[in-house]
Amino acid sequence: MEALSWMPGAVCLPTPTREALAELPEITAPKSGQRAYGVNTACIQTDDDLAAALLWHYTQAVQCIAEQLERVDLLIDVSLIDAYPQNWSVSASWKPFFKLDRRHIAAFSIEQVWRECLRDRGIRLAIHRLDGTNISDIHYNLNDVEFNKHKYLHIIDTYDASLHPSDNKRDYSPIRTQPVWPNVSERVAVLGAGGPIPTSAIELLKQNHAVVLCDHEPLETIASRGAPHQPKGAPLPELPIQPPHREDTFDILDRAALRTAMTGCATLVNCACTRYTQNDFRVNTVGALAAAEEAIAAGVKRIVTTGPQVITLEPYTGFHHDHDVPIDTPGRPGCNPYGLSKHIGQELVRVLCEHSDAQGITLLFNGLATPESIHKIDYMTSFDDAARAIQAAVEAEAAGITYAALHIPAAMPHGHFRLDRIKNVLGWLPTDQLPSIWQSDV
């Protein structure tokens, strides 16, 4: 069994393209062995460390699929379930609640990379939560019969609570206060403000709010470049920015700039993203973590995040062939680097909200349609509805919600997706039915 450990500064393989991911084998036949990876969370101290570790583990997971391995053992040096009852059941859909230190965040994020990448790929994944990752001295049962009872995901928790007396019986539940919504007239910060989805919403938000428009490059540069990878007619930033609105330009991991931009804001709308680049985990995962942490520290009471839908995104996993799919169905990003990195970032926002009195609302989209360009797929949303969804997420009362992830497709009558959860949380529903997708021209 080959054993590897991630160390700071490790060289990452190139991020696979979407075409390369589609060519990975669907099942692992013939079988070709077993590999173990140690996760030394003590080495993951900075935001850049975490981004590099996630990219490294992601590329290793893709390589394991390409090599058609039979089994992967992931050895993590902290446990995520030390606050849970002894008989707590851990399944493939488990949404853990854990203490917010850097090591637990790193352990959770790396575990999610392996869980989602290997889900439905026919590779057995065993996750060993240890008090250390000395791979040369592993004591766990490799009994095949016992392992097969768990099908493809096996949690082996060897966390010894007696070695961590300060953690015993600790209550991680926050004392929550209920924010008062709608927060009409209060300031809103928008990250990734030059993208077409936030651009479509900003003009609506300006009607009731002072908006801080933040991006990693000037909005004038983005507007002059256009949107070559977006549908024809996709919205571009409207300039100039007039008071009381303002523009801030900074990198998403510049925590001081994040705090400055969000100070005095009631809501953060995080639309920042990269797609299929080596920065995906840096921006989409660690950037979401940093933005949410700084937002909560600045007193922001609601964090709205946007991302790609991950329930029918990849061909090997998800709910392609199901009917009446609930709109808050758990995400299944597979090994799509864009969808996976956004999904993990959104899960970190969920945990942060559960530890604070901030609310989290995630809005998930797929194809975006303009009157000039409508793709004939069953998961489309108009830019106008995307804008209205963001406005609703900023201003809805959403009483009693700690965190909700909502897919926002058009209200098409084919019955694939149910939209009732959107109405329950946001008090709003998509209005553009995009009939050219489902109505015959004959």
N, C-alpha and C positions, 0 to 999 in steps of 0.2 A: 504494500500500500504506500503510494507516494504521499509525502507530507510537506505542506508548504505553509508559510506564515506571511501575512502582510506586514511590511515594515515601512515607516515613513520614507518617502523618496523612491519607492518602487516604481519601475517603469511600467506604464499602462500600455496594453495593446491598443491599436486603433479601434475606435468605436465602429462597429459594423454598420453598414448601410441598411436601409429597410429591405432592399433587394437581397442582400446577403442573409439577413435574418429569415426571409421567406424560404431560402434554400436549405435551411437547417433541417436535419431529419426529424420526422414527426415522432417516431418511436425508436427505441434503442435496440436494434437488432442488426447484426449480432452484438452480444454484450462484450465489453472489452475491459472490464476492470473496475477498480474502486480508487477513490482519491479522498484525502482528508485535507482540510484547510483550517489552520488555527487563526483565531481572531484575538489579537492582543490589543484590547481597547485602551490600555494605558498609554500606548504610543499615539493614539488619535486625540490630539489635544486642541488643535485649532480648526477653524472652519475649512481651511485648505487641506488639512490632514484628512478630515472626514470626506471631503469631495474626492480626494485622490484614492482613499480606501474604497469608496463606493464604486468608482470607475474601475478600479483593479478587480474587485470581486465580480463586478458585472462582466467584464471581459473574460474572466476565468470561467464563469458559469456558461457563457456562450461557447467557450472552447470545450467544456465538458459535453455539451450537447453535440457539437460537431464531431467529437471523438466517440460518441455513442457509448459513454460510460454506463455501467450498471448501477453504480451507487456513489454518492458523495456524502462524506461525513463532515459536518461543520462544527468545530469546537470553539465555543465562545467562553471567555473567562469571567463573565458575569451572568447572573440569572435575571430574567425579566419577571419572574413569578414569585419573588420572595415575599411580596405583600399579599399573596393570594392564599386561600385555604389549602390544606394539604391535598384534598381530593379534587382540586380544580381541574377541569377537563380542558385540554388544549387541542384545538382542531385547526383545520386549514382555513377556517373563516374567523379565527380568534382575533379580537381587537384589544390588544393588551393596554392596561393602565399601569404605568411604572413611574418610579421617581425620576425627576428631571435632573440628572447629572450627565456629564458629557459621555461617560462610559456606557450608561444605559441607553442613551440616544444612539450612540454608535452601534451597540449590539443590536438594538431593534432594527436600525436602518439596514445593516448588513444582512441580518436574518431575512428581512423582507426581500432583498435582492435575490437571494437564493430561492426562497419560497416561490416567488412569482416567476422567475426565469425557468425553474424546473417543473412548475405545475403542468400537468398533462403532457409532459415530454417522455414519460416512461422511465425516468431516472429516479431511483429511490434516494430520498434525502433524509438523513438522520441529523438532527440538531442536538448537540450535547452541550448543555449549559453547565460549565465546570467552575471550580474555584481557581483554575489555572489552566493554561493550554500547553503543558509539556507533552508534546505529541509522542515522545519516546516512551512515555509511561502512562498509556491510556488504559483505563480499566472499565470496560463496558462490554455488554453481552452482544456478540455477533450472531446469536442464534437466529437462523433464517426463518424458522417457523414463527417465532415471536415477532420478528421484524415484519413479516408479511401480513400479520394481523392488522398492521397500521397502513397497509397498502403502500403509499409512496412517501408519506410524511411521518416521521417518528421523532418524538421529543423525548430525550433522555436527560432528565433533570437531576444532576448530582450536586446541586447547591446545598451546602451545609449551613443551615441557619445558625448553628451554635458558634460558627466562626465569625459571625457578624452580629454580635449582641445588640449593637446600637440600632440595627434594622428591625429587630423583632417587634411585632405588634405595632409598628408605626402606622399612623393613619395618614395617608397621602391625600385625603379628600379636602378640597379647599372650602373655605367659607364663602359662598357665592352671594353676590348681590345682583339683583335683576336690573339691567339697564332699561332706561325708559326710551321707547321708540314710538313713532318715527322720529328720527333725529334731524328733522327738517331745519335748515339754516346752519347746522353745525359743519365744521370743516371736514373734508374728505381727502385723503392722500391716495394717489393712484400710481402704482409701480408698473413699469412697462407701458407707459402712457402713449407711446408712439405706435403701438400695435393697432390693427384694425378693430378688434373687439373693444378694447377700452376707448378708442377714438369714437366709436359709434355711441358709447355711453356717456362720454364726458360732457357733450352738449346738453344731454338731459340732466346730468348732475348739476351743471352750472345754473340751472333754473332755481335751485333751492339751496345750493351749497357753494362755499368757497372751496376751490379744488386746487390741490398741489399736484402738479403733473411731473412725474419723475421718470427718467429713463437713463440708460447708460451713455447715450449720445444726444446731442441737441435735437429737439423736435424739428427744427428747420432742416437739418441734415436728413432726417427720416422722410420728411415730406418731399424733399427734392429728389430723393432716390425712388420714390414711389413704392408700390407693393407688387414686385414682379412675381412673387410666389403665391399671391392671393387671387381670388376670383376677380374678373373684370368688374370694375366699379366699386371695389373695396374702399372703405373710407380711409382718408389720410388726415393727419393732424391739421386742425384749423388754426391758423396763425393770423395776427400775433396774439400772444397771451396777455390779456388785459386784467388789471386789478379788479376785484380782490383775489383773482386767481394768480398763481405763479408757477414757474417752471424751475425744477432742480435737476441737475445732471450729476450722476455719481454711479459707481459700481455697486451692485446689490449687496456685496459683502463688506462695504464701507459702513460699519455699524454706527460710527459717529454721525455720518450723513443721514443714515436711516432715522436715527433718533431725532435729529434736527428737523427733518422733513415731516415727521409724524407728531411732533410735539404740538399740542393744541387741537389735534384731529380726533373726531369721535369714531371714524371708520377708516380702515385700510382696505383698499381694493388692490390685490396683488395679481397683476396680469403678466408679470415678467416671465419670460421663457426663452429657451433655445430648443432647437429641434435637430436631433441626429448629429450632434457634435460632441467633442470631448468635454464641452462645458455643460452638458445636460444636467449632470448630478450637482455640479457647482452652483448653477443658477436655479434649477427647478427644485432641487431637494434642499441643499444647504442654504441657498438664498431664501427659500420659503421659511426655513427654520429661523434664520437670522432676522428676517423681516418681522416674523410673528413675535419673536422674543423682544425685539426693540419696540414693536408696537405696544405690547403689553406693558413694558417698562415706561413707555411714554403716556400711558393712560388710555390708549385706544380700547374701546369697548366692543367693537365688532370687526372681525377679520373676514373679508370676502376674498375668496381665491378662485381663479378660473383655471381650466385645464382641459385636456382632451377626454372624451368619453372613453372608458376602458372596459366596457361590457361587451362590445362587439368589435374591438379594435384589431385583434390579432386572430389569425385563422385557427390556431391550435387551442385556444382557450376562450372562455366567455360564453355568451348566450346568443349565438348566431341563429340557432334553430328553435328558440323558445318563443312562446306566445304570452302576451300579457305580462311582460317583464316589469316588475316594480321599478320606479324611477330612482329609488335609493338602493338598488341592488349593489352588493359589494363589488368593488372594482376587480378586474382580472386583466392586468396590463400585459401579462406574458413577459417576453424579453424585449419588447419594444422599448428602446432607451428613452424616448421622449415620454411615452405614457407611463413607464415604470418610474422614472425620476420624478415626474409630477405627482404620481400616486403616493410615493413615499413622502414627499414634501407635504402633501395634504394630510397624510396620517400623522405626521409630526405636529402640524397645526392642530389637529384634533386633540392630541395628548396635551398640548400646551393649553388649549381652551379648557380641558377637563381639570387642569391644575390652577386655573385662574377664574376670574369672573367675566372674562371676555367670551363673546359668542363667536362661533365659526360657521360660515356658510360657504360651501364650495359649489360652483356652477360648472358643469362639464358639457362640452360641445363636441361636435364632429365636423361635418362639412358646413361652411357658412355660405349663405346664398345672397346674391344681389339680384335685382330685376334683370340684369344683363347676363347673369351666370347662375344657373341652378343645376347641380349635378343630380342625376337620377339615382339616388341611393336612399335607403329608408331611414336614415338618421341625419336629417338636415335641419338647420335653423337659419332664419333670416338674420342679417346683421341688425335689423330693427328690433327683432325679438330678443336678440342677445343684449342689446342696449337696454331694453325694458326689463330684462331679467336682472341685470346688474343694478339698475335703479331700484327695483323691488327688493333686492337683497340688501341694499344700503338702507332703505327706508321702512321695510316691513317690520311690524311689531315682533313677530316670531317669538311670542311668549313661550317660555319653558324650554327653548331649544338651547342646548349647550353646543352641539355641532351637528350639522346636516350636510351631506353630500348629495347633490341633485343633478341628474342628467336632464338637459333641456333640449329635447327634440321638438320639431314642429308637431302641431296637433293633427297628424294624419290619421285617417280612419282605418288603417289596416290592422290595428289591434296588437301590434308588436310591443309597444310600450304603453304603460299606464302613466297618467299625468296627475293623479290625485294628490300625490305627496307634494308636488310643486305648489298646488293650491293650498294645501294645509299649512305649509311653512311660509310661503311668500305672499299668500293672498292674491295670487296673480296666475294667469295661464298664458302660454304662447297664443298669439292670435293669427299669425301668418301660416296658413295651412299648406302653402306651396303646392297647389293642386296639379301643376304640370308634372309632378313626380308620379302621382297615383291615378290621374284621370287620363283616359285614352283620348288621343287626338281624333280618333275615327268617329 
